[in-house]
Amino acid sequence: MLKIACQEQLLPGETLQDKWEFARSAGYDGIELRGKGDFHFRDRLPELRKAQADGVVMPTVCVEMPHFFGAFDDALRRDAVEQMKSQLSVIGELGGLGAQTPASYGMFSRRLPPFEPPRSAERDREVLLEGLTELGEHARKEGVTLFLEPLNRYEDHMVNRLAQAADLIREVGLDSVRIGIDSYHMNIEEADPPAAILEAGPLIGHAQVSDSNRFQPGAGHLEWAAWLSALDATGYDGYLAVECRLTGDPVEAVRSIPSFLRRVAG
C-alpha cells in the first residue's frame, strides 16, 4: 500500500491540524513540512509539537532556503550546514524520518552564460563530501536521514542524476545519507527513469513526486506505472511526497493525487 504525503503549502487550511483533516479525507498518509532559513523551522517547534500531539503525521521536511550546503561562498555554505543540522534535529524530535535538500538550487548552470562555474569540479566534490559527511554524522546522532536530491541541469551544475548522488553517498559511507529522488528532475536528466531507480535502489531513502511539467501527477506525460513499479521493486517502503504546482482548481487537484497514484500503481 502506497504511503503518500503532501507538502504543507499545497493543502487548504490555516493550521496544520486543518490541513491534516483535509489530507486524511483525500487519502494522504502524512504531511511533508517545509524548512525555511534563519532557523524558522526550529522556531516553529511549539506549533509542530502541538500538531504532533493532535495526531498530525509529519514524516519529513524539505528545505526551502536561499542557499545550500554546496554554496560557493564559505559563509553561506556554513550557514546552510547549520540550518540543515537544525532541521534534522527538529524532524528527529518529532519522530520523523529525515530532511531533503539539494546540493544547491539556482546557484549556477552550465547551460547558461558564462557556462563555466567559478569553482573547479574537484573543489565542488570536496565541498559536497565535506557537507554530506558533517550533515550525515549529525543525522545519525539524531536518528534520522539526510536525503540528497539531484536537480536538473538548469537548477544545479553539480548533482543532476541518481548515479552522481549514489557515487557521493558511497564515498561518504554513512547509512544516514541517502538519495531523495524527484520524478520531475528525473524526467529531465535520466535516459531511463525506472532503470535509474532500480540501479540506485539500495541508496534511495525518500521520493518526491510531480509530473513531467511540474504539475500534479496525472497532469503530464510521465509513465507512472513504470516509475512506481521500479520503486516498488527496490523494496522502498517510505513516503511519496507530493511536491508540485497545481493546474485547474487547486483543491480538487490536490485531492485527486492519492487516488490517481494508487490507481496507476495497481
C-alpha positions in Angstrom: 0.0 0.0 0.0 1.5 3.3 -1.0 2.1 5.9 1.7 1.5 9.3 0.2 2.3 12.6 1.9 1.6 16.1 0.6 3.7 19.2 1.2 2.0 21.6 3.6 1.8 24.6 1.3 -0.5 22.7 -1.1 -3.1 21.7 1.4 -6.0 24.0 2.2 -6.4 25.2 5.8 -5.0 27.7 8.2 -3.3 25.3 10.6 -1.5 22.0 10.3 -4.5 20.4 12.1 -6.8 21.9 9.4 -4.5 20.7 6.6 -4.3 17.2 8.2 -8.1 16.9 8.3 -8.3 17.6 4.6 -5.3 15.4 3.8 -6.8 12.4 5.5 -10.1 12.9 3.8 -8.3 13.0 0.4 -6.3 9.8 1.1 -2.9 11.2 2.3 -0.9 9.5 5.0 1.3 12.4 6.0 2.3 16.0 5.6 5.8 16.9 4.3 6.9 20.1 6.0 8.9 22.9 4.5 12.1 24.2 6.2 12.9 27.8 5.7 16.2 29.5 6.6 17.0 31.8 9.6 16.1 28.9 11.9 12.5 29.4 11.0 11.8 25.7 11.2 13.3 25.5 14.7 11.1 28.5 15.7 8.0 26.5 14.6 8.6 23.9 17.3 5.7 24.9 19.5 3.4 24.7 16.6 4.8 21.4 15.4 4.7 19.8 18.9 1.0 20.8 19.2 0.3 19.4 15.8 2.0 16.2 16.7 0.1 15.9 19.9 -3.1 16.4 17.8 -2.2 13.4 15.7 -0.7 15.1 12.6 1.7 12.8 10.8 4.8 14.7 9.7 7.5 12.3 8.5 9.8 14.6 6.5 10.9 18.1 5.9 12.0 19.6 2.6 14.4 22.5 2.7 13.3 25.9 1.4 16.3 28.2 1.8 18.1 30.9 -0.3 21.4 29.0 -0.2 22.5 25.4 0.4 25.5 23.4 1.6 27.1 23.5 -1.8 27.3 27.3 -2.0 30.3 29.0 -3.5 30.6 31.4 -0.6 32.1 29.9 2.6 29.9 31.9 5.0 26.7 30.9 3.1 27.8 27.3 3.0 28.5 27.3 6.7 25.1 28.9 7.4 23.3 26.3 5.2 25.0 23.4 7.1 23.9 24.8 10.4 20.4 25.4 9.2 20.2 21.8 7.9 21.5 20.5 11.2 18.8 22.3 13.0 16.2 20.9 10.6 17.5 17.4 11.1 17.3 17.9 14.9 13.7 19.2 14.7 12.4 16.4 12.5 14.2 14.0 14.8 12.4 15.4 17.8 9.1 15.0 16.0 9.9 11.3 15.4 10.2 11.9 11.7 12.4 10.2 9.1 14.6 12.9 7.8 15.2 16.1 5.7 15.6 16.5 2.0 18.0 19.0 0.4 19.7 19.6 -3.0 23.4 20.5 -3.1 22.4 23.9 -4.5 19.5 25.5 -6.2 19.7 28.2 -8.9 23.3 29.0 -8.0 24.8 28.1 -11.3 24.0 26.2 -14.5 26.5 25.2 -17.2 23.6 25.6 -19.6 23.6 29.4 -19.3 26.3 32.0 -19.7 29.1 32.2 -18.5 28.9 28.3 -18.7 32.0 27.7 -16.5 31.4 27.8 -12.8 33.8 29.8 -10.6 34.9 26.6 -8.7 36.6 23.5 -10.2 34.8 20.2 -10.4 37.4 18.8 -8.0 36.6 21.5 -5.4 32.9 21.0 -6.0 33.3 17.4 -5.0 35.4 18.2 -1.9 32.7 20.7 -0.8 29.9 18.2 -1.3 31.7 15.4 0.5 32.6 17.7 3.4 29.0 18.9 3.7 27.4 15.4 3.3 29.8 14.0 5.9 29.1 16.6 8.5 25.3 16.5 7.9 25.3 12.8 7.8 27.1 12.5 11.1 24.6 14.9 12.7 21.7 13.0 11.1 23.0 9.7 12.6 23.2 11.3 16.0 19.6 12.5 15.8 18.4 9.1 14.5 17.2 10.5 11.1 18.4 10.6 7.5 19.7 13.3 5.2 18.2 12.9 1.7 20.4 14.3 -1.1 18.2 15.4 -4.0 19.6 15.6 -7.6 18.2 18.5 -9.5 18.0 19.1 -13.2 20.9 20.7 -15.1 19.2 24.1 -15.3 18.9 24.4 -11.5 22.2 22.8 -10.3 25.5 22.1 -12.0 26.8 19.5 -9.5 24.4 16.7 -8.8 21.9 16.0 -11.6 21.4 12.2 -11.8 20.9 9.5 -9.3 24.2 7.9 -10.2 26.0 11.1 -9.3 24.3 11.2 -5.9 25.0 7.5 -5.3 28.7 8.0 -6.1 29.0 10.7 -3.4 27.0 8.8 -0.9 29.1 5.7 -1.3 32.2 7.7 -0.7 30.7 9.3 2.4 29.9 5.8 3.7 27.2 6.7 6.1 23.8 4.9 6.3 22.3 8.2 7.4 22.8 9.8 4.0 20.6 8.6 1.2 19.2 9.8 -2.2 16.0 11.8 -2.3 14.6 11.1 -5.7 12.3 13.6 -7.5 10.3 12.4 -10.5 10.3 15.8 -12.2 14.1 16.2 -12.2 14.5 12.6 -13.2 12.2 13.1 -16.2 14.7 15.7 -17.5 18.0 14.0 -16.5 17.6 10.2 -16.7 17.5 8.5 -20.0 15.5 5.7 -18.4 14.0 6.7 -15.1 12.8 3.2 -14.0 16.2 1.8 -14.8 17.9 4.6 -12.8 15.7 3.8 -9.8 16.5 0.1 -9.9 20.2 0.8 -10.1 20.2 3.2 -7.2 17.6 1.2 -5.3 19.5 0.4 -2.1 20.5 4.0 -1.6 17.1 5.6 -2.2 15.7 7.0 1.1 12.9 9.3 0.0 10.8 10.1 -3.0 9.1 13.3 -4.2 6.6 13.3 -7.0 5.2 15.6 -9.6 4.6 15.1 -13.3 6.8 15.9 -16.3 5.5 19.5 -16.4 5.9 20.1 -12.6 2.1 19.9 -12.2 0.3 17.3 -10.1 0.8 13.6 -11.0 -1.5 12.8 -13.9 -1.3 16.2 -15.5 1.8 15.4 -17.7 3.3 12.6 -19.6 5.4 10.8 -17.1 5.0 7.0 -17.2 3.8 6.5 -13.7 3.1 2.8 -13.8 6.7 2.0 -14.8 8.1 4.6 -12.4 6.2 3.3 -9.4 6.8 -0.3 -10.3 10.5 0.2 -10.3 10.4 2.0 -7.0 8.4 -0.9 -5.5 10.8 -3.4 -6.9 13.6 -1.8 -4.9 11.7 -2.6 -1.7 11.2 1.1 -1.0 8.7 1.5 1.9 8.9 5.2 2.5 6.5 8.0 1.5 5.8 9.5 -1.9 5.8 13.2 -1.0 3.8 15.4 -3.4 5.9 18.5 -4.4 4.3 20.2 -7.4 2.4 23.1 -8.8 -1.3 22.7 -9.3 -3.3 23.1 -12.5 -7.1 23.5 -12.5 -9.0 24.0 -9.3 -6.2 23.7 -6.7 -8.3 22.0 -4.0 -9.7 19.4 -6.5 -6.2 19.0 -8.0 -4.5 18.2 -4.7 -7.5 16.0 -3.7 -7.1 13.9 -6.9 -3.5 12.9 -6.4 -3.7 9.9 -4.0 -6.4 8.1 -5.9 -4.5 8.7 -9.2 -1.2 7.3 -7.8 -2.9 4.3 -6.2 -4.8 3.5 -9.4 -1.7 3.6 -11.7 0.3 1.7 -9.1 -2.2 -1.1 -9.4 
